[in-house]
Amino acid sequence: MARYNIRSSGSSEKDINILLLGATGVGKTTFVNAFINSLNTLDDAMNGDLKVLVPASFTLTDNDSFESRTIVVGTPDTNENVTGDGASSTQMCRSYSFCIGNRLIRLIDGPGVGDTRSVDHEARNFEFILNYINQYEHLNGICILLKPAQTRLDVYFRYCVKELLRHLHVNAKDNIMFVFTNSRPTFFKPGDTTPLLKKLLKDLHEKNGVDVPFNTTNTFMFDDESFRFLAVYKQGLNFLLNEKEQFSGSWEKSVKEFYRLIVRICQCDLHAIQDTQSLNEAQIIIHKLSRPVGEIMTLIEENIQMAKQYKEKLLKNPSNDLSNSLPQKVGVFVPLRERLTVCVNDKCTEVINVNGEQRINYKSNCHIGCSLHQAVQECIGHPILRRCWAMQRTDNCRKCGCHWMKHMHITYRYEHKVTHVELNESTGYQTPRSILSLIDQRITDLRSEEAEIRRTCVQLSLFLKQNSITPFNDDMLEYLNHFIKEEKQKQSEGKDNAEVIRGLEQMVKDYTQEMTLYARSIPTRSENFLENAKSIEQILELVYKLYALPINGQLIYEQMERMKAGRAQAIAKAEQHVDLPRGFHTPQILDDLKEIINKKKN
């Protein structure tokens, strides 16, 4: 069976990719901002540039006047909530990169776990994180941020660790680092969090056979107050200067820990995200397949109908010269110049005629050039679209008035073009045979591929249902119903497609029945990370099987490749490259790090 490259290279092997995970309010934003500024002493940082990767705000009280001041660093944007309302500060994933020597360090920051809005919102946040990191070939480190004085690890944290290990290869446990923020009050020790974390990891080991290490080599202690002192000073406020000495000590401790963290991460083996045992990779592929498969199913029904009509034409005119050239349609992928948020509701779509072909036109372009690159393209009602400008602060679109679940991002048009298939030996049809029997064979072959696609999609959807973090939504079924609705809309405008509609409706019926039968034969969702490998490998084999279909496999593969390329270009815009701060007077820290991270492992 032919193998296809189902991933694009999102990063060089030399890149150091570090994923940051932490509960809402743990200080992850401050940690990210302190990271790049810590390559210096506090005095040099006070005299140099303040680098703010993530906009943030915090409140300080003047010890003398007891006056509270709100300090804002950076320029707030739509990705950051700086209102302090208890919601996760970072709304979506974003990466920040900077060079040390000839290597790139990339910090991958995402929404906080333990979001205050709802359990479903929490699950969506974690799903966004998994989708985002799938663009990279590897992770070097996975930093789980904690507070040292926590007296309980709530269900969100437990859920986070378990889902992380379930959706990445089990070997990701060796890349996990525990990072404690705000640790000066506990004398730079893990404090009350230690027994709670040990118990959680012990339970994980007993139930799932996964032994996540927690020791001095993968545990790091930081203090975020020293960066806040720097931020206050850079705004021209001097009311904390009399406490500079204690902040300077915390700064030096944090700098040493940053150095030790990078050294430790560089010592770890790369965790290959593209490993075929990645649950997340399989899930993303299945989601992406939904629209291409729906379009191919519609194309198959149209081609079956065209073949039947051509056969009837020949039967009515037997005296005509019989041609082996059978009219058929092929799909043409037309990329758009920029992403569009469009509405798929009936009142916002219309049927137009393009070169004799009826096509659905999304006449309500609700947001042209939408920058929500993490919304899965061509996916109706993707939850991240709630954060689109058009839907901001409401569930209904400010442009068309329809609910956000009736919207999707589109990056291409899929048009049908009439061509001709020569029914002869070169196309797999044996001669000499009557042209009528060759047409029958073509119809049989199309029906066979249709059944194979349907069976495969049932298994893919059940896998997704079994392993989905969030409540399951059958994208395959949703797209088939969506295309049925579009065909009926074309029919109301005069298109002769009753047979196409009947064929698609029968497919929905067969698909639903097969889902029910297959569902009875599969086990419930497994929490044992070590038992998932075989099923994931089988899922990827099913995808390869779709790509290998003789008539439509190449079309599915090419459409997936174009979607993947478009996603890679869009996600690249979510990364911000940052230059190191100017004004280093003591470059020893930087020189030491250059030597460490550029050293080849034995």
URDAHU-V301413 format. One record per run of one state. SS is the DSSP state (H for helix, E for strand, C for the rest). FROM is the first residue (numbers start at 1). LEN is the number of residues. If there is no record, write none. Layout:
# URDAHU-V301413
SS&FROM&LEN ; SS&FROM&LEN
This chain:
# URDAHU-V301413
C&1&15 ; E&16&8 ; C&24&4 ; H&28&10 ; C&38&4 ; H&42&6 ; C&48&8 ; E&56&6 ; C&62&6 ; E&68&6 ; C&74&6 ; E&80&1 ; C&81&9 ; E&90&1 ; C&91&3 ; E&94&7 ; C&101&2 ; E&103&7 ; C&110&3 ; E&113&1 ; C&114&5 ; H&119&15 ; C&134&4 ; E&138&2 ; C&140&1 ; E&141&7 ; C&148&7 ; H&155&13 ; C&168&2 ; H&170&6 ; E&176&6 ; C&182&2 ; H&184&3 ; C&187&6 ; H&193&16 ; C&209&7 ; H&216&3 ; E&219&3 ; C&222&3 ; H&225&10 ; C&235&6 ; H&241&27 ; C&268&3 ; E&271&2 ; C&273&6 ; H&279&38 ; C&317&8 ; E&325&19 ; C&344&2 ; H&346&3 ; E&349&6 ; C&355&2 ; E&357&6 ; C&363&2 ; E&365&4 ; C&369&14 ; H&383&5 ; C&388&1 ; H&389&3 ; C&392&4 ; E&396&1 ; C&397&6 ; E&403&1 ; H&404&3 ; E&407&16 ; C&423&2 ; H&425&3 ; C&428&7 ; H&435&33 ; C&468&7 ; H&475&18 ; C&493&5 ; H&498&22 ; C&520&9 ; H&529&3 ; C&532&1 ; H&533&15 ; C&548&5 ; H&553&20 ; C&573&2 ; E&575&3 ; C&578&10 ; H&588&10 ; C&598&5
